[in-house]
Amino acid sequence: MNPNEMENLIAITTICTYHEVEYTFINSLSEAGLLHLELIDQTSYIPESDLQRLEKMIRLHDELEINVAGIEAITHLLERIEQMQEELRVLKNSIGN
């Protein structure tokens, strides 16, 4: 991996420390397919572009006490809503033109 790609990665240990969450929680999100971790020299990282999504999941877990299965369901539903909103936007644009 070149240095430019490493600049866009954030160590999971940094996130765990900052947000005061256990590594096992982050790992559970990864195992559920909600998060993609990069393993480099025995250290796990996430792409900077996924940080906002991860922070939403951390808030669901911490503030609302939602477990990983619940976060998985919520994430799926939110993604589906976004897809439907995009489809609606495309349809509106095609009708309007």
Helices and strands as residue ranges (DSSP letters): H 3-7, E 9-11, H 12-19, H 23-31, E 38-40, E 43-47, G 48-50, H 51-64, H 68-96
